């Protein structure tokens, strides 16, 4: 018998996910272009430039990359606060609050998918200061392209409400990050087309529910 091939070492994770992601990202970028333009203009008129928030994250096979999001905070927010957004964070703009609650701020990550830095489904990309501290077991998280959604992003869809208003970074590091990493590992160990479809469906349903609740 040959060596046992784990899910993250298989053809689906290494190649097929990349092909599917590229094709669907191309389609969605074209389809969502009007929304992309409207949000871009709104961000500029409400709080100026830059339009995008581009922060470094730990990526596939340990390579760092810059994640794209519509900017939802004031300029230079990283210099006046921590990496975790607190509940009622004063750095978040009015437009940014809407984009976050409806998850529209995530649309630019389609660019990351086109570039091969992310997938639709995969471990949510983490700050480099945290990925550098991964244990030997946790390092396999980086053997799967990070994604827009996974088990951890579904469970912690309302992260700001969980960390609260004070000491958000400390609460995140001590009380949430260890559990998020366990959920990231769960995804890596079960990565498959079926798992991706399931998580994508749950994510869409949760986002719609959250958006309707917020708008209503």
N, C-alpha and C positions, 0 to 999 in steps of 0.2 A: 504493500500500500504506500502511496505517496503521501506527502505532508497534507494535513487538513487545511484547506483554504478558508479563511474566515471571510465573512460577508464583505468587509471593507477592502479585502484584497481581491475581490472578484471583478469580473468584466463590467458588471452593471455600475459599480461605484467608480471604477477607473476610467471607463470610456462612455458607456451609454448615457449616464446621467449628464455628462458634459454635452453630448449631442442634443439630447432632449431639451436641456436648459437653453442652449444657444438658439435653437429653432423657435421655441416658445417665447423667449425674450425678444427676438426680432419681431415676431407677430404682435406682441403686446406693446412694444415701443411705438410701432406704427399706429396701433389702435388707440393708444392712450396719449398720443402726441398732443391733441387739443387740450386735454386736462393738464398735461405737462407744461404747456405754454401758459395756461391760465394761472396755475399755481406759481410758476416762475415770476410772472408779472406781478402777482399779488404780493409775493415775498419782497420784491424790489420796492414796490410802492409803500409797503407797510414798514419795512425796516432796512431798506437799502440792500447793498450787495455785501458779501457774496450770496448767491442763490443757494449754493450747496454747503453742507457741512461735510467735511472730508477728514476723517480721523483715522489714524493708523490702528490696525487690528492684526491679531495673529491669524495667519492664513494657512492654506493647504500646504502640507508637508513643511510647515515651519516658516514659510515665506510671508513676510508682512505685506499688507496692502492697505490702500486707503478706501474706506467704505463711503459710498455716496448716499446722502440723505438730503432732503430739502431742509434748509436751515430753519430750525424752530426756536432758537434762542437768540438773545442779543449777540452782537459781535463780540468776539474774544471771550465767550462765556467760559471757556476752559480755564482762563486766567483768573476768573473771579469766583470760581466754585469747583466742586469735585467732579469726578467722572460719572457719578450716578445722579440722575435727576430725582430730586426730592418731591414730595407731595406739595403742590402749590409753589413750586420753584419759581422765584421771582425773575429768573433769567429767561423763562419761556415767554415769547411774545403772544399776543392775542391770536394772530394767525397761526402761530406755531402750536398753540393749545388745540386748535381745531384740527390741524394736520396730524397731531399725535393721537388724538382721540379717535380719529377715523382711519389711522394708519396710512394716510396718503403720503406722509413724509418718507415712506419706505420705497415709493415708486422708482426713484433713481437707482436703486440697487439692481435694476434690470441692466444697467451699464456694467456693473460688476459681474453679472452673470455672462454677458456678452464677452467680457474680457477673460472669462475662465477663472475668475477669482472667487466666485460664489455659485451656489445652486439655488433653486427655488426652495428645496428642503435640505436641511443639513444643520449641524450644530451652530447656534447663533455665535457669530464672531465676537471674541472677547478682547478686552484691552490687553496690550502687550505685557504690561506689568503683571497681569494675572497669568497669561500663558507661559511666561518665563518661569513661573513657580509650579507648573504642572508636575505632578508625580510621574513616575515611569508609566504607571497604568493610564493616567490621564493624557499622556502624550499621544496616544492613538486617536484622540479626538481630532488631531491635526492631520490624520490620514484620510479624512473626508472633507470635501470642500464645505466651508461654512455656508449656511443657508439663511433665507429670509425667515424661515420658521422651522421649528422642531418641537420635541416634547417640552423643553424648558420654556420656550417662548409662549407656548399655549398655556402652561401652568402659571406663568408669571406675566400674563398679558396686561395686568394692572400693577406693574412693578412699583410705580411711584406710590400707590396707595399702601403697598406692603412695607416699603422702607420708611414711610412716614415723612415728617417735616424736618427732623433733626438727625444729624450724624448719618446721612444717607449712605456715604461710602463705607463707614464702619459697619452699619447694619447689613449692607450688601455683602461685604467681605466675610463677615462672621456668621451670618444667619442664612444667606441665600446662595452665595457662590458655591459652597460645597454640594448643595442639593442640585444646583443647575448642572454642575459637572457630572453628577451621577446620571442625570437625565440625558446629557450629551453622550455619555458612554453608552447608555441604553440605546440611543439612536444608532451610534456607530456599530454596535453589536447586532443590530437588526436591520441595517440599511438594505432596502430592496425596493423594487418598483411598487409593490403592494403597500409597503410601509409609507412610502412617499405620497401615494395617492390618498391614503387614509389621513395622514397629517395635514395634507393640503386641503382636503375637504373640511376637516374639523376647524382649521384656521380660518378659512373663508366664512364658515358659519359663525364663528366667534367674533370675527371682525365686523360682520354685518350686524350682528346682535348688539355689539358694543356701539357701533356708529348710530344705529337707530335709537338706542337708549340715550345717547348723548344729544343727538339732534332733537329728539322728542322731548 
